[in-house]
Amino acid sequence: MLRDFVPPIAIPLARKVFSARHYLRRTYTSYEAALADCAGRGYEDSDLIAVVRHKTQAYRDALGSALLTPDDACSLCALLASIQSPEIHVLDFGGACGVHYFLARAVLPLSYALRWFVVETPAMAKAGASLATAELMFSSDLRHAAESLGRVDLLHISGSLQYASDPRRFLGQLLALRATHILFNRLGLSRGPQDVVVVQESQLSENGPGPMPGGLRDRTVRYPATYLQESAFYDALRQNYEVILTFEESSGVFRIAQQPIIVRGLLARRKM
């Protein structure tokens, strides 16, 4: 049943949606202006990428011996299990170093063949490539990934759209892929009259699944985040997709510079 997909993925991933206290107080006129106010290279910070890659490898290695709880395998794996296809094609936009794939592969029987493409920034895709398998691939080129898959049974977007350099443009490109299903987890939207561009802060140790690797000093990292205006997002989505369900995320509603931000998940299905 579709209602079984309601709980969000319950593992700490590379990008997080926080409460308002994790943002600088000011807003910005553009992604570029916000990036200029970030030390280093924003989400392409080399230490951040190294932490995510190391944590993902450790998480992958631990899955073979770990006993997974039901929450670990909820929405994404339940949706994958419902797709009737001898090989399930997944495009994982902003999927870091492939943690979603490793979780799905650990949960689903081997009879569920997967063809999984993570689309990431060039630096993150390069780091993730060392974890590639016969089923798991990485690219920084959305078109190349989609063409390699041939079709997209599931477009998975978990807390990543708001970190893209141009979320409106990327949303249009993602919707143009005509994936059969789209699953958004941890999607942040502005309920104000316009998009909200901010700088988000986190600790290195908060990025990626599991504990901080040795050899690196924990520190604050900063990167831009853009929260699309809610009605504009739904206007674009509903042109070719119907929203099957929505579910509120644990971050709920908070305010940035007096603009209300909603964090939610949703499942959409392409209109026939």
KEKE-3310 file (N, C-alpha, C; in steps of 0.2 Angstrom, whole numbers, plus 5000, padded with zeros to 4 digits):
npx = (5004:5002:5002:5011:5023:5025:5034:5049:5066:5076:5090:5106:5111:5121:5117:5108:5092:5090:5084:5080:5091:5102:5106:5114:5109:5106:5098:5101:5103:5106:5112:5126:5130:5128:5137:5149:5150:5154:5166:5180:5174:5160:5148:5157:5168:5183:5186:5174:5169:5178:5175:5161:5163:5171:5163:5152:5158:5162:5149:5143:5151:5148:5135:5133:5134:5126:5110:5096:5084:5066:5064:5075:5073:5062:5053:5060:5064:5052:5045:5053:5052:5039:5039:5036:5046:5059:5071:5076:5077:5085:5087:5097:5097:5109:5114:5125:5138:5132:5125:5111:5109:5117:5110:5097:5101:5106:5094:5084:5079:5091:5084:5078:5084:5095:5098:5107:5110:5119:5119:5129:5139:5154:5166:5161:5155:5167:5173:5164:5165:5174:5168:5159:5149:5144:5131:5129:5133:5141:5139:5142:5134:5119:5111:5119:5118:5104:5102:5111:5104:5092:5078:5069:5063:5062:5065:5075:5076:5083:5083:5091:5088:5087:5100:5106:5114:5106:5091:5078:5080:5086:5075:5066:5074:5075:5061:5059:5064:5054:5052:5044:5040:5043:5052:5053:5062:5064:5062:5064:5054:5049:5036:5034:5033:5042:5058:5070:5086:5100:5114:5119:5125:5135:5142:5157:5156:5143:5139:5135:5133:5135:5149:5162:5177:5193:5208:5204:5200:5186:5175:5167:5157:5151:5138:5128:5110:5094:5078:5064:5050:5034:5022:5026:5034:5025:5017:5025:5028:5015:5011:5014:5014:5005:5002:5004:5005:5009:5021:5025:5040:5053:5058:5049:5040:5049:5056:5065:5073:5060:5053:5042:5047:5044:5046:5046:5041:5037:5028:5026:5018:5020:5008:4998)
npy = (4994:5012:5020:5014:5020:5031:5035:5044:5041:5035:5038:5046:5057:5064:5078:5089:5095:5108:5116:5133:5139:5134:5142:5156:5173:5182:5184:5180:5187:5178:5162:5163:5174:5169:5159:5165:5170:5159:5150:5142:5130:5129:5116:5108:5107:5100:5092:5089:5081:5071:5066:5061:5051:5042:5039:5033:5022:5015:5013:5005:4993:4989:4986:4972:4965:4971:4972:4978:4990:4992:5006:5009:5005:5010:5020:5022:5009:5001:5007:5004:4990:4989:4991:4984:4976:4968:4973:4987:5004:5017:5035:5044:5059:5069:5060:5058:5048:5036:5030:5028:5018:5007:5004:5000:4989:4981:4978:4973:4958:4948:4945:4957:4966:4980:4995:5008:5025:5038:5055:5069:5083:5087:5084:5076:5066:5060:5056:5046:5037:5027:5018:5012:4999:4985:4988:5001:5017:5033:5050:5067:5073:5075:5072:5063:5052:5049:5045:5034:5026:5023:5022:5029:5023:5026:5042:5048:5060:5066:5078:5086:5095:5108:5112:5113:5123:5130:5128:5129:5128:5115:5108:5109:5102:5089:5085:5084:5072:5063:5052:5038:5037:5049:5052:5063:5066:5075:5088:5105:5120:5136:5145:5158:5173:5172:5164:5158:5162:5156:5154:5139:5131:5117:5104:5096:5083:5080:5077:5064:5046:5039:5038:5051:5050:5045:5056:5068:5084:5090:5103:5118:5119:5128:5131:5136:5137:5135:5139:5134:5143:5138:5137:5139:5128:5117:5120:5118:5104:5098:5099:5088:5077:5068:5071:5059:5056:5066:5069:5075:5081:5078:5091:5100:5116:5131:5147:5158:5173:5179:5172:5158:5141:5126:5108:5093:5077:5069:5059:5057:5053:5050:5057:5048)
npz = (5000:4997:5008:5016:5013:5020:5031:5033:5026:5039:5042:5045:5033:5019:5017:5027:5034:5044:5060:5061:5069:5063:5053:5045:5050:5039:5023:5005:4989:4979:4974:4971:4978:4991:4991:4990:5003:5010:5018:5010:4998:4999:4997:4990:4998:5002:5014:5019:5009:5009:5022:5020:5011:5017:5028:5022:5016:5027:5033:5022:5024:5036:5035:5031:5043:5052:5061:5054:5058:5056:5053:5046:5033:5027:5018:5005:5002:5003:4992:4981:4981:4977:4964:4948:4939:4931:4932:4941:4938:4945:4948:4957:4964:4970:4979:4986:4992:4988:4998:5000:4990:4995:5007:5002:4994:5004:5010:5001:4992:4982:4971:4966:4955:4953:4945:4947:4947:4954:4954:4956:4963:4954:4962:4972:4965:4959:4971:4975:4965:4968:4976:4967:4959:4950:4949:4954:4949:4946:4942:4937:4927:4923:4911:4905:4915:4914:4901:4901:4909:4902:4905:4919:4933:4946:4953:4964:4977:4990:5001:4994:4983:4987:4989:4977:4964:4956:4959:4953:4940:4940:4945:4934:4924:4930:4931:4918:4914:4915:4925:4931:4945:4958:4972:4985:4999:5014:5009:5008:5008:5004:5012:5010:5000:4990:4984:4996:5000:5009:5020:5026:5041:5047:5057:5052:5057:5057:5044:5033:5036:5052:5063:5066:5056:5060:5061:5056:5060:5068:5062:5058:5044:5029:5018:5003:5003:4995:4996:4988:4982:4988:4981:4968:4966:4967:4956:4945:4947:4946:4933:4925:4934:4947:4964:4976:4990:5004:5017:5033:5039:5052:5055:5054:5053:5052:5054:5043:5043:5045:5035:5033:5033:5027:5030:5021:5015:5000:4988:4971:4956:4939:4927:4916)
capx = (5000:5006:5003:5017:5029:5025:5039:5055:5072:5078:5097:5109:5114:5126:5114:5103:5088:5090:5080:5083:5097:5108:5107:5115:5103:5104:5097:5105:5100:5107:5116:5132:5131:5128:5143:5154:5150:5156:5173:5181:5170:5153:5147:5163:5173:5187:5186:5167:5168:5182:5171:5155:5165:5174:5158:5148:5162:5161:5142:5142:5154:5144:5128:5133:5134:5121:5103:5093:5078:5061:5064:5080:5071:5055:5050:5063:5064:5046:5043:5057:5049:5032:5040:5035:5051:5065:5077:5073:5081:5085:5092:5097:5099:5112:5114:5132:5142:5128:5122:5104:5109:5119:5104:5092:5104:5106:5087:5080:5082:5095:5080:5077:5090:5095:5103:5107:5115:5120:5121:5132:5144:5160:5170:5157:5155:5173:5174:5160:5167:5178:5163:5155:5148:5141:5124:5130:5137:5141:5141:5140:5130:5112:5109:5122:5115:5098:5103:5114:5099:5087:5072:5069:5058:5061:5069:5075:5079:5083:5086:5097:5086:5089:5108:5108:5116:5100:5085:5072:5083:5087:5069:5064:5077:5073:5054:5059:5066:5048:5052:5038:5039:5047:5051:5056:5063:5067:5061:5062:5051:5047:5029:5033:5031:5048:5063:5074:5093:5103:5119:5118:5131:5135:5149:5159:5154:5136:5138:5136:5130:5139:5154:5167:5183:5199:5213:5201:5198:5179:5175:5161:5157:5145:5136:5122:5104:5089:5071:5060:5043:5030:5017:5029:5036:5019:5014:5029:5027:5008:5010:5015:5014:5000:5005:5001:5004:5014:5022:5029:5047:5053:5060:5042:5040:5052:5057:5072:5071:5053:5050:5041:5050:5041:5051:5041:5042:5031:5028:5023:5018:5019:5002:4998)
capy = (5000:5018:5023:5011:5024:5038:5037:5045:5037:5037:5038:5053:5057:5069:5084:5089:5100:5109:5121:5140:5141:5132:5146:5163:5177:5185:5180:5183:5188:5173:5157:5165:5178:5165:5155:5170:5171:5153:5148:5136:5129:5127:5109:5105:5107:5094:5088:5087:5076:5065:5063:5058:5045:5037:5036:5029:5015:5011:5011:4999:4988:4987:4983:4965:4962:4975:4971:4984:4991:4994:5012:5010:5002:5011:5023:5021:5002:4999:5009:5000:4983:4989:4992:4978:4976:4963:4977:4993:5009:5023:5040:5047:5065:5072:5054:5058:5042:5030:5027:5025:5011:5002:5002:4996:4983:4976:4976:4970:4952:4949:4945:4963:4969:4987:4999:5014:5031:5044:5062:5073:5088:5084:5082:5071:5060:5057:5052:5041:5032:5022:5014:5010:4992:4983:4991:5007:5021:5040:5055:5074:5075:5073:5070:5056:5047:5047:5041:5028:5021:5022:5024:5030:5020:5031:5048:5049:5067:5066:5083:5089:5100:5115:5113:5114:5130:5134:5123:5130:5125:5108:5105:5108:5096:5083:5083:5082:5065:5059:5046:5035:5040:5054:5052:5068:5066:5081:5094:5112:5124:5143:5147:5166:5176:5171:5159:5160:5159:5157:5150:5134:5128:5111:5102:5090:5076:5079:5075:5057:5041:5036:5043:5055:5046:5048:5059:5074:5088:5092:5110:5121:5120:5132:5130:5139:5133:5139:5136:5137:5146:5132:5136:5138:5121:5113:5122:5114:5097:5096:5099:5081:5073:5069:5070:5053:5058:5070:5068:5080:5079:5080:5098:5104:5122:5136:5153:5161:5180:5179:5168:5152:5136:5119:5103:5088:5072:5068:5054:5059:5048:5053:5056:5044)
capz = (5000:4996:5014:5019:5011:5023:5035:5029:5027:5045:5043:5044:5026:5018:5018:5032:5035:5051:5062:5059:5072:5059:5047:5046:5050:5033:5017:5000:4983:4974:4976:4970:4984:4997:4991:4992:5010:5013:5018:5006:4992:5000:4997:4987:5003:5002:5020:5019:5004:5012:5028:5018:5007:5022:5032:5017:5015:5034:5033:5018:5026:5042:5034:5031:5049:5056:5061:5052:5061:5051:5051:5041:5027:5026:5012:4999:5000:5001:4985:4976:4981:4974:4956:4945:4934:4932:4934:4944:4937:4950:4947:4964:4963:4976:4983:4990:4989:4987:5005:4998:4986:4999:5011:4998:4992:5010:5012:4996:4990:4976:4965:4964:4951:4953:4941:4951:4945:4958:4951:4961:4961:4951:4967:4976:4960:4959:4977:4975:4960:4971:4979:4962:4958:4944:4949:4956:4945:4948:4937:4938:4922:4924:4905:4904:4919:4912:4895:4903:4912:4897:4908:4926:4937:4952:4954:4972:4979:4997:5005:4989:4978:4990:4989:4970:4962:4953:4961:4949:4933:4941:4945:4927:4921:4933:4929:4911:4914:4915:4929:4933:4952:4961:4980:4989:5006:5017:5005:5011:5003:5007:5011:5009:4993:4986:4986:5001:4999:5015:5021:5031:5044:5051:5059:5048:5060:5056:5037:5031:5041:5057:5067:5062:5055:5063:5057:5053:5065:5067:5062:5055:5036:5027:5011:5002:5003:4992:4998:4983:4984:4988:4976:4962:4966:4965:4949:4941:4948:4944:4926:4923:4940:4953:4971:4979:4997:5007:5025:5037:5042:5059:5056:5054:5051:5055:5050:5042:5041:5045:5030:5035:5029:5028:5028:5020:5010:4995:4983:4965:4950:4932:4924:4910)
cpx = (5004:5007:5009:5023:5030:5031:5045:5061:5075:5086:5100:5113:5118:5123:5109:5099:5088:5085:5083:5089:5103:5109:5110:5109:5101:5102:5101:5101:5101:5112:5123:5134:5132:5135:5149:5155:5152:5163:5174:5177:5163:5153:5153:5169:5177:5186:5179:5166:5172:5178:5165:5158:5168:5168:5153:5152:5161:5154:5140:5145:5151:5137:5128:5132:5128:5114:5099:5086:5073:5062:5070:5078:5065:5053:5053:5063:5057:5043:5047:5054:5042:5033:5040:5040:5056:5071:5075:5079:5080:5090:5091:5101:5102:5112:5121:5136:5139:5125:5115:5104:5112:5114:5099:5095:5104:5099:5083:5083:5086:5090:5078:5084:5090:5100:5102:5112:5114:5122:5123:5136:5150:5164:5167:5157:5161:5175:5170:5161:5171:5174:5158:5155:5145:5134:5124:5135:5136:5142:5139:5136:5124:5109:5112:5119:5109:5098:5106:5108:5093:5080:5073:5063:5056:5067:5069:5079:5078:5087:5092:5095:5088:5096:5110:5110:5110:5094:5080:5074:5083:5080:5066:5067:5076:5066:5054:5061:5060:5049:5045:5036:5044:5046:5056:5056:5066:5068:5060:5059:5049:5039:5028:5032:5037:5053:5067:5081:5097:5110:5118:5125:5129:5142:5151:5156:5147:5134:5140:5134:5136:5144:5159:5174:5189:5204:5210:5199:5190:5179:5168:5162:5150:5144:5129:5116:5098:5082:5066:5053:5038:5026:5020:5032:5031:5016:5018:5028:5021:5007:5010:5014:5008:5004:5001:5000:5010:5015:5026:5035:5048:5055:5054:5043:5044:5053:5064:5070:5064:5049:5048:5043:5047:5046:5046:5044:5036:5033:5024:5023:5016:5012:5002:4995)
cpy = (5006:5021:5020:5015:5030:5039:5038:5041:5040:5036:5044:5053:5063:5076:5084:5095:5102:5114:5128:5142:5138:5136:5153:5167:5180:5181:5184:5183:5183:5168:5159:5170:5175:5161:5159:5171:5164:5152:5142:5136:5127:5119:5105:5105:5100:5089:5085:5081:5070:5062:5059:5051:5040:5035:5032:5022:5011:5009:5005:4993:4985:4984:4976:4962:4965:4972:4977:4984:4993:5001:5013:5009:5004:5014:5021:5013:4999:5001:5005:4993:4983:4989:4985:4978:4972:4967:4984:4999:5015:5028:5044:5053:5068:5066:5053:5052:5036:5027:5024:5018:5006:4999:4998:4989:4978:4974:4971:4963:4953:4948:4951:4966:4976:4990:5006:5019:5037:5050:5067:5079:5084:5081:5076:5065:5056:5053:5046:5035:5026:5017:5011:5002:4991:4986:4998:5011:5029:5044:5062:5077:5071:5069:5063:5051:5045:5043:5035:5023:5019:5024:5025:5028:5024:5036:5049:5056:5068:5072:5087:5094:5107:5117:5114:5121:5134:5129:5124:5127:5117:5105:5104:5102:5089:5081:5081:5075:5060:5052:5044:5037:5044:5053:5058:5066:5072:5087:5100:5117:5131:5144:5155:5167:5174:5166:5162:5157:5161:5153:5145:5132:5121:5109:5096:5084:5075:5077:5068:5053:5039:5041:5046:5050:5049:5051:5066:5078:5091:5100:5112:5121:5124:5131:5133:5134:5138:5135:5139:5139:5140:5131:5136:5131:5116:5114:5118:5107:5094:5096:5092:5075:5074:5067:5064:5054:5063:5068:5073:5077:5081:5087:5102:5110:5127:5142:5155:5168:5181:5176:5161:5146:5129:5114:5097:5083:5071:5063:5057:5053:5052:5052:5052:5048)
cpz = (5000:5003:5018:5018:5015:5027:5031:5030:5034:5047:5042:5038:5026:5019:5023:5031:5042:5053:5060:5063:5068:5053:5049:5046:5044:5028:5011:4993:4978:4977:4976:4976:4990:4997:4992:4999:5014:5013:5014:5000:4993:5001:4994:4992:5003:5008:5021:5015:5006:5018:5025:5014:5012:5026:5028:5017:5022:5035:5029:5021:5033:5041:5033:5037:5054:5055:5060:5056:5055:5049:5046:5034:5025:5019:5006:4997:4999:4994:4980:4976:4978:4966:4953:4939:4936:4934:4935:4942:4941:4948:4954:4964:4970:4981:4986:4987:4989:4993:5004:4995:4991:5004:5007:4996:4998:5012:5007:4994:4984:4970:4962:4961:4951:4948:4943:4949:4950:4954:4956:4958:4958:4956:4971:4971:4959:4965:4977:4971:4963:4974:4974:4962:4952:4943:4950:4952:4948:4942:4939:4932:4922:4917:4904:4908:4916:4906:4896:4905:4907:4899:4915:4929:4943:4952:4961:4973:4986:5000:5000:4985:4981:4990:4982:4968:4959:4954:4956:4942:4934:4941:4938:4924:4924:4931:4922:4909:4913:4919:4931:4940:4954:4968:4982:4996:5009:5012:5008:5006:5007:5006:5011:5002:4988:4988:4992:5001:5006:5015:5027:5034:5047:5053:5054:5050:5059:5049:5036:5037:5045:5060:5063:5061:5058:5058:5054:5059:5063:5067:5058:5047:5035:5020:5009:5002:5000:4993:4993:4986:4983:4982:4969:4961:4964:4958:4944:4941:4945:4937:4923:4928:4945:4959:4974:4986:4999:5015:5027:5040:5049:5060:5057:5050:5055:5051:5049:5039:5040:5039:5033:5030:5031:5026:5027:5016:5006:4990:4977:4960:4944:4929:4917:4904)
residu = (MET:LEU:ARG:ASP:PHE:VAL:PRO:PRO:ILE:ALA:ILE:PRO:LEU:ALA:ARG:LYS:VAL:PHE:SER:ALA:ARG:HIS:TYR:LEU:ARG:ARG:THR:TYR:THR:SER:TYR:GLU:ALA:ALA:LEU:ALA:ASP:CYS:ALA:GLY:ARG:GLY:TYR:GLU:ASP:SER:ASP:LEU:ILE:ALA:VAL:VAL:ARG:HIS:LYS:THR:GLN:ALA:TYR:ARG:ASP:ALA:LEU:GLY:SER:ALA:LEU:LEU:THR:PRO:ASP:ASP:ALA:CYS:SER:LEU:CYS:ALA:LEU:LEU:ALA:SER:ILE:GLN:SER:PRO:GLU:ILE:HIS:VAL:LEU:ASP:PHE:GLY:GLY:ALA:CYS:GLY:VAL:HIS:TYR:PHE:LEU:ALA:ARG:ALA:VAL:LEU:PRO:LEU:SER:TYR:ALA:LEU:ARG:TRP:PHE:VAL:VAL:GLU:THR:PRO:ALA:MET:ALA:LYS:ALA:GLY:ALA:SER:LEU:ALA:THR:ALA:GLU:LEU:MET:PHE:SER:SER:ASP:LEU:ARG:HIS:ALA:ALA:GLU:SER:LEU:GLY:ARG:VAL:ASP:LEU:LEU:HIS:ILE:SER:GLY:SER:LEU:GLN:TYR:ALA:SER:ASP:PRO:ARG:ARG:PHE:LEU:GLY:GLN:LEU:LEU:ALA:LEU:ARG:ALA:THR:HIS:ILE:LEU:PHE:ASN:ARG:LEU:GLY:LEU:SER:ARG:GLY:PRO:GLN:ASP:VAL:VAL:VAL:VAL:GLN:GLU:SER:GLN:LEU:SER:GLU:ASN:GLY:PRO:GLY:PRO:MET:PRO:GLY:GLY:LEU:ARG:ASP:ARG:THR:VAL:ARG:TYR:PRO:ALA:THR:TYR:LEU:GLN:GLU:SER:ALA:PHE:TYR:ASP:ALA:LEU:ARG:GLN:ASN:TYR:GLU:VAL:ILE:LEU:THR:PHE:GLU:GLU:SER:SER:GLY:VAL:PHE:ARG:ILE:ALA:GLN:GLN:PRO:ILE:ILE:VAL:ARG:GLY:LEU:LEU:ALA:ARG:ARG:LYS:MET)
# end
